[in-house]
Amino acid sequence: MNKSLVVILSFLIFAVEMNCANSQKKISVGTEKPLIVYLSRTQNTKVVAELIQNKVGGELVALEKENPYPEDYQKIVDQVDRENEEGYLPPLKTKIEDLESYDTIFIGFPTWDMQTPPPMKSFLTENDMSGKTIIPFNTNAGFGIGQSFDQLRELCPESDILEGFSVEGGYEKRGVFLAIEGEREEEVSDQVDTWLQKIGLL
């Protein structure tokens, strides 16, 4: 066989093998299960967090402020607007003492004011996420993620941030609260499967 042809064939075989290896590569979550930290007001983000936990395991932690937001929708909107304008980071009741033991952390929150909610900004500012794999997930009222995922990247510059997941949840302004339930929850569960497979965790 022509020597040049042998070289070309050898290169092609190597390229195919490398492509197969890369396509089968899984993202390791280490020996420890991942941590799933979420903020949820109308419980839609909580449902997504629980779906993730059911599929990949891990510890589920609900983020809470020291002083809860008001129940009235317009009052919380006004307060969040002020906090975002002033750059205020509300104190958190939630403390995770063993955060350093987690290599992979899911971060979940609803879109508020087209941004990451102030309590989640507090959490990401207070805790060192350097070297960790961060996986964001989001629920919203149909307006998407806004600046939220970009803000998360800014707050975690030394982290490996994977492709996030976003899905429409409730619409509190119109009195629609928990929307991800029943058949809708099954639909979202399938979407979460697709996302986790895409980022190599299933």
N, C-alpha and C positions, 0 to 999 in steps of 0.2 A: 504494500500500500504506500502511496506517495506520502513522504514525511510531513509535508505541509498539511495534508488532509488529516493525518493522525493528530497533529497539534490542534487543528480546528475542532475536530470531533471531541478531543479531550477537554478543550475549553468549554464547549457546549454542554457536555455532561456535567462538568463542575458547576456551571451556571445554573443548570436545572436543579441540581442537588441543593445548591445554596438557596434558590428560590423556594423550594419545598420546605427547607429547614426554617426559613423566615416566616413562611405562611403558617407553620404549625407552632411557632413560638408563643408561649403563654407568659403572661406577666405574673411573676411570682408575688404572692402576698406574704411570703415568709412563713416561718413556723407558727407565728402568732396569727390569729384571725384578725381581720381588719376592724377598725373602729368606725362606727357610723354615727356622726354627730349631725343633728338636724334641729331646725327651728320650725315650728308649725303653729299657726294660729287657728285655722279652720280644719286642721287634721289631715289635709290632703298630702302635705309633705310627709307627715308621719306614716301614712299608708304606703307611700313610695319607699320610705326608709325600711319599713317592715318587709316589703316585697324583696328588697335588696338583701336584707338579713336572711330571709327564708332561702335565698338562692346561693349566697356565698358564706353565710355564717357571720360571726363577728358580734361585737358588743354594741348595743344601741344606747345612745345617750341623747336625751332631749335637752336642748339648750334653754335655760331660764334666766330671766333678769332678776336682779335683787328686788326691784320695784316693778311689778307687772304693768303692762300697758293697759289703758282704759278699755273697757268692753265696747264702748260706743265707737262705731266705725269712723265717723268724721273726726272724733277727738284723737284717735290713734293716727289717722292720716296727717292731721295738723302737727302732732308731736314728732312723728317721723320726719316730716318736712323740715321742721326746725333743727332736729338732730343732724340731718344730712347737711343743711346749710351751715351749721356751726361746726361740723366735724366732731360732734359730741359722741363719745363712746360710752354707752350705758354700762354700769357695773353689772357683773354677772353673778348669779347665785350658783351656777354650775361650775364646778372645779374638777378637772380630771388629773388626779395625782400621778398616774402612771402613763401619761401621754407619750413619754419618750420610748416606751416599749412597743409602740405601734409603728410599723413601717408604712402601712397603707391606711389612709383615712378618707372615708366618704364624707363629703360636706354637703348638706342639703338645706335648702331654704326657699321660701316663696319670693317672688319679685315684689319689692315694695318701692314705690316712687321710682320705678325703673332702675333700681339699684339693689345691691346686696343689703339686707336689713342691718341696721346699726348693731343689734346684739351679735350678729355673726361677724361683723367687722371687729367688734370687741374681742371675740374669741380668737380670731386670726391674728390680731395685734398682740394679744396677751401671751400667746403660745408660740414657741419656736417650731416652725414647720420645715426647717432646713433639712434637705436630704430625704424628705418623706415623699411618697407618692400620694397626690391629692386627686380625688375623683369627685367632681361637683355634680349635684343633681338639683333640679329646680321644678317648682310648680308655679303657675301664673294664671292670670285671669283672661288669657287669650292675647296678651300683648308681648309675649316672649320674655327673654332674659334681660333685655335692656343692657345696662352697663355691668351687670352683676358678675359675669364670668371674667370680664376684663379686670374688674376691681379685685377679684379673688387672685388673679395672676399678679397684680401689683402688690397685694398683701403677702403673697407667698413667693417672692422672687427666686428663692433658693430651692424650691420644690419642683418635683416632676409632676406637672398637672396634665392629666389625661383628658380625653374628649368627654364632655359632660352630657347629661341627659336633661331634657326639659319637656314638660307635658302640661297641658291645660288642666287646672283644678277647678276650684270654686270661683265665684264672683261675688264676694261679700257685699260690694256696693249695691248689688241687685237682690241681696238676700239669699244668694246661693252659697251655701257653706260647704259641707262635705259632699263633693261631687264624684270622688273616686271610690265608688262602692258598687256592689252587685256586678252587672255585666261590664260596666265601665272599668271596674277594678281588674277584671279578667283581661280586658283589652290592654290596659296599662301594664299588666304583668307580662304579656307577650312582648310589648315594646321594651320593657326592661330586659327581658331575655335577649332580644336582638342587640341591644346596646352593650350588655355585658359580654356577649359573644364577640362583638366588634372590637372591644378593647382588650380581649383576651382573658377574661375572668371566668368564662363558662366554656 
